[in-house]
Amino acid sequence: MGILGLVNSLMPLAVNVVGSVETLFGPKRGSQKKEAAVNAVTSVVNILGSTGVVSGVDTTLLMEGIGDIVEGIVKINNATGVFKKGA
């Protein structure tokens, strides 16, 4: 799987993970939720790497990118009212 295929696969996963983390963690701090979401998505990438589906990926850089994606998803959900404060 090339990098574009990996990114295309990770986007829906990241959206679902962010929603699940928000539901599970509720009122906890955003940094805790971000860390949980990034770790969950990174774990999937590591599993794919161990099976040979993904190879040659800089994990540190990937985690930073996943963190940016998670932040973007949260911003969109906050802006559209999906994640309502105090709800």
C-alpha positions as a Markdown table, in Angstrom:
| # | Residue | x | y | z |
|---|---|---|---|---|
| 1 | Met | 0.0 | 0.0 | 0.0 |
| 2 | Gly | 1.4 | 3.4 | -1.0 |
| 3 | Ile | 1.3 | 6.5 | 1.2 |
| 4 | Leu | -1.8 | 7.8 | -0.6 |
| 5 | Gly | -3.6 | 4.5 | -0.1 |
| 6 | Leu | -2.6 | 4.6 | 3.6 |
| 7 | Val | -3.9 | 8.2 | 4.0 |
| 8 | Asn | -7.2 | 7.3 | 2.3 |
| 9 | Ser | -7.6 | 4.3 | 4.6 |
| 10 | Leu | -6.7 | 6.3 | 7.7 |
| 11 | Met | -9.1 | 9.2 | 7.2 |
| 12 | Pro | -12.4 | 7.3 | 7.8 |
| 13 | Leu | -10.7 | 5.4 | 10.6 |
| 14 | Ala | -9.6 | 8.6 | 12.2 |
| 15 | Val | -13.1 | 10.1 | 12.0 |
| 16 | Asn | -14.6 | 7.1 | 13.7 |
| 17 | Val | -11.9 | 6.9 | 16.4 |
| 18 | Val | -12.3 | 10.6 | 17.2 |
| 19 | Gly | -16.0 | 10.2 | 17.6 |
| 20 | Ser | -15.6 | 7.1 | 19.7 |
| 21 | Val | -12.9 | 8.7 | 21.9 |
| 22 | Glu | -15.2 | 11.8 | 22.4 |
| 23 | Thr | -18.0 | 9.5 | 23.5 |
| 24 | Leu | -15.9 | 7.4 | 25.8 |
| 25 | Phe | -13.8 | 10.2 | 27.4 |
| 26 | Gly | -16.6 | 12.8 | 27.6 |
| 27 | Pro | -15.5 | 15.8 | 29.7 |
| 28 | Lys | -11.8 | 14.8 | 29.9 |
| 29 | Arg | -9.2 | 17.3 | 28.6 |
| 30 | Gly | -8.7 | 17.6 | 24.9 |
| 31 | Ser | -5.0 | 16.6 | 25.1 |
| 32 | Gln | -6.0 | 13.3 | 26.7 |
| 33 | Lys | -8.5 | 12.6 | 24.0 |
| 34 | Lys | -6.1 | 13.5 | 21.2 |
| 35 | Glu | -3.4 | 11.2 | 22.7 |
| 36 | Ala | -5.9 | 8.4 | 22.8 |
| 37 | Ala | -7.1 | 8.9 | 19.3 |
| 38 | Val | -3.6 | 9.2 | 17.9 |
| 39 | Asn | -2.5 | 6.1 | 19.8 |
| 40 | Ala | -5.4 | 4.1 | 18.4 |
| 41 | Val | -4.8 | 5.1 | 14.8 |
| 42 | Thr | -1.1 | 4.6 | 15.2 |
| 43 | Ser | -1.7 | 1.1 | 16.6 |
| 44 | Val | -3.6 | 0.2 | 13.4 |
| 45 | Val | -0.7 | 1.5 | 11.3 |
| 46 | Asn | 1.7 | -0.6 | 13.4 |
| 47 | Ile | -0.4 | -3.7 | 12.9 |
| 48 | Leu | -0.4 | -3.1 | 9.1 |
| 49 | Gly | 3.3 | -2.6 | 9.3 |
| 50 | Ser | 3.8 | -5.9 | 11.1 |
| 51 | Thr | 1.9 | -7.7 | 8.4 |
| 52 | Gly | 3.8 | -6.1 | 5.6 |
| 53 | Val | 0.9 | -4.1 | 4.3 |
| 54 | Val | 2.7 | -0.8 | 5.1 |
| 55 | Ser | 6.4 | -0.5 | 5.1 |
| 56 | Gly | 9.0 | 2.2 | 5.3 |
| 57 | Val | 6.9 | 4.7 | 7.3 |
| 58 | Asp | 8.5 | 7.2 | 9.6 |
| 59 | Thr | 6.4 | 6.5 | 12.7 |
| 60 | Thr | 7.3 | 9.7 | 14.5 |
| 61 | Leu | 6.3 | 11.8 | 11.5 |
| 62 | Leu | 3.2 | 9.7 | 10.9 |
| 63 | Met | 2.1 | 10.3 | 14.5 |
| 64 | Glu | 2.5 | 14.0 | 14.1 |
| 65 | Gly | 0.5 | 13.9 | 10.9 |
| 66 | Ile | -2.2 | 11.8 | 12.5 |
| 67 | Gly | -2.3 | 14.3 | 15.4 |
| 68 | Asp | -2.9 | 17.1 | 12.8 |
| 69 | Ile | -5.7 | 15.1 | 11.2 |
| 70 | Val | -7.3 | 14.4 | 14.6 |
| 71 | Glu | -7.1 | 18.1 | 15.5 |
| 72 | Gly | -8.7 | 19.0 | 12.1 |
| 73 | Ile | -11.5 | 16.5 | 12.7 |
| 74 | Val | -12.2 | 17.9 | 16.2 |
| 75 | Lys | -12.2 | 21.5 | 14.8 |
| 76 | Ile | -14.7 | 20.6 | 12.1 |
| 77 | Asn | -16.9 | 18.8 | 14.6 |
| 78 | Asn | -16.7 | 21.7 | 17.1 |
| 79 | Ala | -17.5 | 24.2 | 14.3 |
| 80 | Thr | -20.5 | 22.2 | 13.1 |
| 81 | Gly | -21.9 | 21.5 | 16.6 |
| 82 | Val | -21.3 | 17.8 | 16.5 |
| 83 | Phe | -19.2 | 18.1 | 19.7 |
| 84 | Lys | -21.3 | 20.3 | 21.9 |
| 85 | Lys | -19.6 | 21.7 | 25.0 |
| 86 | Gly | -21.4 | 20.6 | 28.2 |
| 87 | Ala | -23.5 | 18.1 | 26.3 |
